[in-house]
Amino acid sequence: MTSPARIRREFPGISTRAWEHPADRTALVTLRSLSGFDTLLRVLSGLLAERQHRLLYLATAVRVDERQFATVHHLRQDAVKILDARTTPEMFVIQDPKANAFTIGMDQPFIVLTTGLLDLLDHEELRFVVGHEVGHALSGHAVYRTMLMHLLRLAAGIGWMPVGGWAVRAIVAALMEWSRKSELSADRAGLLAGQDVDASVRVHMKLAGGSRVDEMSHAAFLQQADDYDKSGDLRDGVLKLLNLELQTHPFSVLRAAELRRWIASGEYDRILNGQYPHRDSDKDARISDQVKEAARAYRETFDQSEDPLIRTVRNLGRDVGSAVNTVGQEVTETVSKIGKRFDEWRKGETN
């Protein structure tokens, strides 16, 4: 099902910072600035036998080009042009009834789409997913995810130690948190490539509920995210964290809601109007600025959340802050009174 051709805005010279979530971007800027990082990547690439993985897909899947899966090929070309990518990532389609897409590889990342995904999505929904994966490739997500997961496997060797076990658990939690934020970044890239808000939401609706999108409601689906955020008590807040702990992707309902928030922030429209960071200024990006932006994003999420656990922590913090302010005010007043009495005493002694 192909929709009528329409003009989509292109973004010459756009930096990946335009679509990267602040928390994702902070990790990327930090990693890119590490001395000797390129050498480490090359070493790990050899250990992971990346060439072997590519050869495996070359032998067991279908490589996308103008002769094979031409529709997907043209969608990739459009995404590369709109996002002004310097290279075109290789793409394969593999037989698998499960709807999935991923970008892997360290030296030359490539994209893999399953037939289940092609069967599930219409043309514009598929455009969003292809843009999403191109965004992953451009941001270097495949590189860092491959490297970090390999380092994680090495760290798992000390998991039998009591301290090491907790350390590995902390590493897993940190990696999964970054991975989830990288998916939010790629969703933004997918929206910029497709420039169809409804299609972007339908993708998440179908990933959650299957192909019967005519039985679903766009508004009701997004309302689920609000209900999820507000529902339950403290126990449910803890269970939400446990459900999310080992997930590499945010839940579909929450991804759609996060994309809605990004659009509502006005950032999407600003980029469409040509107001975006350019990659020729990437070298000037400071880690401290990225850390501040990530902290601001987390703080806004914390302040706006209606999750019962977060709300309790937030209220507790305010109560403690209020108590501290009250105590501080009383101490200040007491010191002030003592000072006045001391001045009066000195004045009396002088007289």
C-alpha positions as a Python dict, from the first residue, in 0.01 Angstrom:
ca = {
    (1, 'M'): (0, 0, 0),
    (2, 'T'): (179, 314, -124),
    (3, 'S'): (56, 659, -30),
    (4, 'P'): (63, 948, -279),
    (5, 'A'): (404, 1111, -310),
    (6, 'R'): (441, 1432, -112),
    (7, 'I'): (719, 1675, -45),
    (8, 'R'): (909, 1620, 277),
    (9, 'R'): (1148, 1873, 418),
    (10, 'E'): (1515, 1789, 406),
    (11, 'F'): (1775, 1883, 667),
    (12, 'P'): (2111, 1955, 505),
    (13, 'G'): (2404, 1923, 742),
    (14, 'I'): (2183, 1820, 1034),
    (15, 'S'): (2362, 1689, 1341),
    (16, 'T'): (2238, 1376, 1514),
    (17, 'R'): (2219, 1597, 1825),
    (18, 'A'): (1895, 1732, 1677),
    (19, 'W'): (1709, 1411, 1753),
    (20, 'E'): (1912, 1253, 2031),
    (21, 'H'): (1745, 1237, 2371),
    (22, 'P'): (1951, 1439, 2625),
    (23, 'A'): (2043, 1130, 2831),
    (24, 'D'): (2139, 939, 2516),
    (25, 'R'): (2336, 1235, 2382),
    (26, 'T'): (2533, 1278, 2705),
    (27, 'A'): (2656, 920, 2690),
    (28, 'L'): (2747, 953, 2323),
    (29, 'V'): (2938, 1280, 2361),
    (30, 'T'): (3129, 1134, 2656),
    (31, 'L'): (3220, 814, 2471),
    (32, 'R'): (3324, 1000, 2156),
    (33, 'S'): (3560, 1220, 2356),
    (34, 'L'): (3754, 933, 2517),
    (35, 'S'): (4119, 910, 2418),
    (36, 'G'): (4200, 591, 2227),
    (37, 'F'): (3833, 509, 2183),
    (38, 'D'): (3869, 432, 1810),
    (39, 'T'): (4144, 180, 1885),
    (40, 'L'): (3926, 5, 2141),
    (41, 'L'): (3642, -14, 1889),
    (42, 'R'): (3865, -179, 1632),
    (43, 'V'): (3987, -438, 1884),
    (44, 'L'): (3635, -525, 1995),
    (45, 'S'): (3517, -538, 1635),
    (46, 'G'): (3773, -812, 1569),
    (47, 'L'): (3673, -1002, 1882),
    (48, 'L'): (3307, -996, 1783),
    (49, 'A'): (3373, -1126, 1431),
    (50, 'E'): (3161, -856, 1272),
    (51, 'R'): (3257, -966, 922),
    (52, 'Q'): (3130, -1314, 1008),
    (53, 'H'): (2791, -1173, 1112),
    (54, 'R'): (2757, -975, 790),
    (55, 'L'): (2850, -1282, 583),
    (56, 'L'): (2585, -1479, 772),
    (57, 'Y'): (2312, -1234, 670),
    (58, 'L'): (2450, -1219, 318),
    (59, 'A'): (2400, -1596, 298),
    (60, 'T'): (2069, -1634, 486),
    (61, 'A'): (1874, -1311, 420),
    (62, 'V'): (1786, -1093, 121),
    (63, 'R'): (1997, -784, 60),
    (64, 'V'): (1785, -479, -19),
    (65, 'D'): (1859, -287, -339),
    (66, 'E'): (1674, -158, -646),
    (67, 'R'): (1612, -517, -759),
    (68, 'Q'): (1514, -679, -427),
    (69, 'F'): (1256, -523, -196),
    (70, 'A'): (1266, -209, -408),
    (71, 'T'): (999, -37, -195),
    (72, 'V'): (1213, -67, 117),
    (73, 'H'): (1516, 40, -86),
    (74, 'H'): (1343, 364, -189),
    (75, 'L'): (1235, 432, 170),
    (76, 'R'): (1597, 394, 278),
    (77, 'Q'): (1709, 631, 4),
    (78, 'D'): (1452, 889, 115),
    (79, 'A'): (1560, 862, 480),
    (80, 'V'): (1927, 896, 387),
    (81, 'K'): (1849, 1204, 177),
    (82, 'I'): (1622, 1374, 432),
    (83, 'L'): (1863, 1315, 723),
    (84, 'D'): (2158, 1403, 497),
    (85, 'A'): (2350, 1086, 579),
    (86, 'R'): (2701, 1068, 436),
    (87, 'T'): (2677, 693, 378),
    (88, 'T'): (2391, 453, 310),
    (89, 'P'): (2373, 164, 558),
    (90, 'E'): (2336, -180, 406),
    (91, 'M'): (2000, -344, 468),
    (92, 'F'): (1872, -702, 478),
    (93, 'V'): (1529, -863, 501),
    (94, 'I'): (1514, -1193, 687),
    (95, 'Q'): (1234, -1447, 714),
    (96, 'D'): (1094, -1421, 1067),
    (97, 'P'): (725, -1398, 1162),
    (98, 'K'): (811, -1175, 1460),
    (99, 'A'): (792, -803, 1380),
    (100, 'N'): (1137, -665, 1446),
    (101, 'A'): (1408, -434, 1313),
    (102, 'F'): (1758, -371, 1440),
    (103, 'T'): (2088, -212, 1346),
    (104, 'I'): (2409, -396, 1433),
    (105, 'G'): (2779, -381, 1355),
    (106, 'M'): (3071, -168, 1464),
    (107, 'D'): (3281, -95, 1156),
    (108, 'Q'): (2998, -75, 902),
    (109, 'P'): (2658, -98, 1076),
    (110, 'F'): (2380, -259, 876),
    (111, 'I'): (2003, -279, 920),
    (112, 'V'): (1793, -594, 940),
    (113, 'L'): (1415, -601, 892),
    (114, 'T'): (1199, -909, 944),
    (115, 'T'): (925, -1023, 710),
    (116, 'G'): (688, -1008, 1007),
    (117, 'L'): (748, -634, 1027),
    (118, 'L'): (692, -587, 652),
    (119, 'D'): (365, -779, 674),
    (120, 'L'): (245, -574, 972),
    (121, 'L'): (311, -218, 858),
    (122, 'D'): (177, -6, 575),
    (123, 'H'): (400, 211, 355),
    (124, 'E'): (417, 521, 575),
    (125, 'E'): (454, 320, 894),
    (126, 'L'): (744, 135, 735),
    (127, 'R'): (895, 470, 637),
    (128, 'F'): (900, 565, 1006),
    (129, 'V'): (1075, 240, 1102),
    (130, 'V'): (1335, 271, 826),
    (131, 'G'): (1405, 629, 938),
    (132, 'H'): (1426, 503, 1296),
    (133, 'E'): (1695, 249, 1202),
    (134, 'V'): (1887, 498, 987),
    (135, 'G'): (1883, 728, 1290),
    (136, 'H'): (2036, 448, 1500),
    (137, 'A'): (2312, 404, 1242),
    (138, 'L'): (2387, 776, 1216),
    (139, 'S'): (2397, 825, 1594),
    (140, 'G'): (2640, 537, 1631),
    (141, 'H'): (2404, 342, 1853),
    (142, 'A'): (2498, 9, 1696),
    (143, 'V'): (2863, 78, 1768),
    (144, 'Y'): (2818, 163, 2134),
    (145, 'R'): (2555, -99, 2207),
    (146, 'T'): (2775, -370, 2057),
    (147, 'M'): (3078, -249, 2250),
    (148, 'L'): (2899, -205, 2582),
    (149, 'M'): (2723, -539, 2564),
    (150, 'H'): (3057, -707, 2496),
    (151, 'L'): (3211, -531, 2797),
    (152, 'L'): (2908, -641, 2998),
    (153, 'R'): (2973, -1004, 2912),
    (154, 'L'): (3331, -961, 3032),
    (155, 'A'): (3205, -804, 3355),
    (156, 'A'): (2968, -1097, 3406),
    (157, 'G'): (3276, -1311, 3475),
    (158, 'I'): (3296, -1157, 3822),
    (159, 'G'): (2924, -1200, 3885),
    (160, 'W'): (2985, -1493, 4122),
    (161, 'M'): (3146, -1255, 4371),
    (162, 'P'): (2901, -1090, 4614),
    (163, 'V'): (3027, -739, 4536),
    (164, 'G'): (3078, -821, 4169),
    (165, 'G'): (2720, -943, 4139),
    (166, 'W'): (2581, -609, 4253),
    (167, 'A'): (2830, -429, 4030),
    (168, 'V'): (2714, -628, 3727),
    (169, 'R'): (2352, -557, 3818),
    (170, 'A'): (2431, -185, 3831),
    (171, 'I'): (2605, -203, 3493),
    (172, 'V'): (2307, -386, 3341),
    (173, 'A'): (2066, -124, 3477),
    (174, 'A'): (2279, 161, 3341),
    (175, 'L'): (2315, -1, 2998),
    (176, 'M'): (1946, -77, 2970),
    (177, 'E'): (1859, 280, 3070),
    (178, 'W'): (2087, 415, 2796),
    (179, 'S'): (1947, 165, 2546),
    (180, 'R'): (1591, 274, 2621),
    (181, 'K'): (1683, 639, 2574),
    (182, 'S'): (1854, 557, 2244),
    (183, 'E'): (1523, 412, 2121),
    (184, 'L'): (1350, 741, 2202),
    (185, 'S'): (1619, 919, 2000),
    (186, 'A'): (1568, 690, 1702),
    (187, 'D'): (1190, 741, 1720),
    (188, 'R'): (1252, 1114, 1674),
    (189, 'A'): (1475, 1042, 1374),
    (190, 'G'): (1200, 821, 1232),
    (191, 'L'): (946, 1101, 1267),
    (192, 'L'): (1181, 1349, 1099),
    (193, 'A'): (1232, 1105, 811),
    (194, 'G'): (861, 1033, 766),
    (195, 'Q'): (708, 1360, 889),
    (196, 'D'): (380, 1179, 955),
    (197, 'V'): (278, 1195, 1321),
    (198, 'D'): (-20, 961, 1282),
    (199, 'A'): (192, 694, 1113),
    (200, 'S'): (451, 710, 1392),
    (201, 'V'): (184, 645, 1654),
    (202, 'R'): (26, 366, 1446),
    (203, 'V'): (359, 183, 1445),
    (204, 'H'): (355, 164, 1824),
    (205, 'M'): (-14, 75, 1824),
    (206, 'K'): (54, -219, 1592),
    (207, 'L'): (358, -331, 1788),
    (208, 'A'): (136, -338, 2097),
    (209, 'G'): (-191, -471, 1951),
    (210, 'G'): (-121, -623, 1612),
    (211, 'S'): (-254, -542, 1268),
    (212, 'R'): (-617, -466, 1365),
    (213, 'V'): (-553, -94, 1391),
    (214, 'D'): (-912, -27, 1282),
    (215, 'E'): (-1015, -172, 1619),
    (216, 'M'): (-794, 74, 1806),
    (217, 'S'): (-813, 444, 1884),
    (218, 'H'): (-523, 684, 1849),
    (219, 'A'): (-648, 901, 2137),
    (220, 'A'): (-735, 607, 2361),
    (221, 'F'): (-393, 451, 2302),
    (222, 'L'): (-216, 768, 2412),
    (223, 'Q'): (-453, 795, 2710),
    (224, 'Q'): (-321, 458, 2827),
    (225, 'A'): (17, 620, 2890),
    (226, 'D'): (-143, 879, 3118),
    (227, 'D'): (-339, 607, 3299),
    (228, 'Y'): (-23, 398, 3337),
    (229, 'D'): (161, 693, 3486),
    (230, 'K'): (-112, 775, 3737),
    (231, 'S'): (-241, 429, 3827),
    (232, 'G'): (-182, 220, 4136),
    (233, 'D'): (-10, 277, 4468),
    (234, 'L'): (347, 252, 4590),
    (235, 'R'): (358, -120, 4518),
    (236, 'D'): (265, -59, 4155),
    (237, 'G'): (536, 205, 4129),
    (238, 'V'): (795, -51, 4238),
    (239, 'L'): (652, -314, 4002),
    (240, 'K'): (681, -70, 3710),
    (241, 'L'): (1050, -33, 3782),
    (242, 'L'): (1095, -410, 3803),
    (243, 'N'): (910, -462, 3474),
    (244, 'L'): (1132, -210, 3300),
    (245, 'E'): (1463, -311, 3460),
    (246, 'L'): (1592, -551, 3193),
    (247, 'Q'): (1408, -405, 2893),
    (248, 'T'): (1624, -275, 2608),
    (249, 'H'): (1322, -89, 2461),
    (250, 'P'): (1064, 132, 2632),
    (251, 'F'): (710, -8, 2623),
    (252, 'S'): (517, 77, 2305),
    (253, 'V'): (250, 287, 2477),
    (254, 'L'): (513, 492, 2658),
    (255, 'R'): (718, 543, 2341),
    (256, 'A'): (419, 693, 2163),
    (257, 'A'): (355, 922, 2459),
    (258, 'E'): (720, 1032, 2470),
    (259, 'L'): (708, 1119, 2101),
    (260, 'R'): (392, 1321, 2168),
    (261, 'R'): (574, 1512, 2444),
    (262, 'W'): (865, 1588, 2211),
    (263, 'I'): (626, 1726, 1951),
    (264, 'A'): (441, 1929, 2216),
    (265, 'S'): (771, 2081, 2330),
    (266, 'G'): (795, 2257, 1993),
    (267, 'E'): (1129, 2099, 1906),
    (268, 'Y'): (987, 1901, 1613),
    (269, 'D'): (841, 2213, 1451),
    (270, 'R'): (1162, 2409, 1507),
    (271, 'I'): (1359, 2143, 1321),
    (272, 'L'): (1104, 2140, 1038),
    (273, 'N'): (1153, 2517, 1014),
    (274, 'G'): (1527, 2476, 975),
    (275, 'Q'): (1632, 2552, 1333),
    (276, 'Y'): (1857, 2260, 1422),
    (277, 'P'): (2221, 2198, 1521),
    (278, 'H'): (2463, 2126, 1235),
    (279, 'R'): (2720, 1851, 1241),
    (280, 'D'): (3005, 2089, 1160),
    (281, 'S'): (2961, 2223, 1515),
    (282, 'D'): (2965, 1878, 1680),
    (283, 'K'): (3330, 1924, 1775),
    (284, 'D'): (3230, 2221, 1988),
    (285, 'A'): (2971, 2026, 2189),
    (286, 'R'): (3077, 2031, 2554),
    (287, 'I'): (3016, 1738, 2786),
    (288, 'S'): (2915, 1970, 3068),
    (289, 'D'): (2637, 2119, 2856),
    (290, 'Q'): (2508, 1774, 2763),
    (291, 'V'): (2512, 1662, 3126),
    (292, 'K'): (2313, 1969, 3228),
    (293, 'E'): (2060, 1906, 2952),
    (294, 'A'): (2024, 1541, 3056),
    (295, 'A'): (1976, 1645, 3419),
    (296, 'R'): (1712, 1897, 3312),
    (297, 'A'): (1525, 1631, 3110),
    (298, 'Y'): (1525, 1386, 3402),
    (299, 'R'): (1417, 1661, 3641),
    (300, 'E'): (1125, 1759, 3417),
    (301, 'T'): (1015, 1397, 3389),
    (302, 'F'): (1040, 1358, 3767),
    (303, 'D'): (849, 1682, 3834),
    (304, 'Q'): (571, 1602, 3586),
    (305, 'S'): (525, 1233, 3664),
    (306, 'E'): (206, 1119, 3838),
    (307, 'D'): (351, 777, 3921),
    (308, 'P'): (258, 701, 4285),
    (309, 'L'): (614, 606, 4382),
    (310, 'I'): (770, 913, 4221),
    (311, 'R'): (496, 1137, 4359),
    (312, 'T'): (563, 1008, 4712),
    (313, 'V'): (938, 1062, 4676),
    (314, 'R'): (876, 1409, 4534),
    (315, 'N'): (640, 1504, 4817),
    (316, 'L'): (880, 1361, 5073),
    (317, 'G'): (1157, 1570, 4927),
    (318, 'R'): (943, 1880, 4945),
    (319, 'D'): (847, 1805, 5305),
    (320, 'V'): (1211, 1755, 5399),
    (321, 'G'): (1305, 2071, 5214),
    (322, 'S'): (1031, 2261, 5389),
    (323, 'A'): (1147, 2129, 5727),
    (324, 'V'): (1506, 2224, 5649),
    (325, 'N'): (1397, 2572, 5545),
    (326, 'T'): (1193, 2609, 5865),
    (327, 'V'): (1483, 2497, 6082),
    (328, 'G'): (1716, 2722, 5889),
    (329, 'Q'): (1484, 3018, 5937),
    (330, 'E'): (1459, 2950, 6312),
    (331, 'V'): (1837, 2922, 6343),
    (332, 'T'): (1879, 3247, 6153),
    (333, 'E'): (1631, 3426, 6378),
    (334, 'T'): (1796, 3286, 6692),
    (335, 'V'): (2142, 3392, 6577),
    (336, 'S'): (2003, 3734, 6491),
    (337, 'K'): (1855, 3771, 6841),
    (338, 'I'): (2181, 3663, 7003),
    (339, 'G'): (2366, 3914, 6789),
    (340, 'K'): (2132, 4194, 6890),
    (341, 'R'): (2166, 4107, 7259),
    (342, 'F'): (2543, 4093, 7226),
    (343, 'D'): (2542, 4436, 7064),
    (344, 'E'): (2318, 4569, 7343),
    (345, 'W'): (2549, 4417, 7607),
    (346, 'R'): (2858, 4571, 7446),
    (347, 'K'): (2681, 4907, 7427),
    (348, 'G'): (2593, 4882, 7799),
    (349, 'E'): (2951, 4790, 7890),
    (350, 'T'): (3080, 5085, 7693),
    (351, 'N'): (2844, 5321, 7867),
}
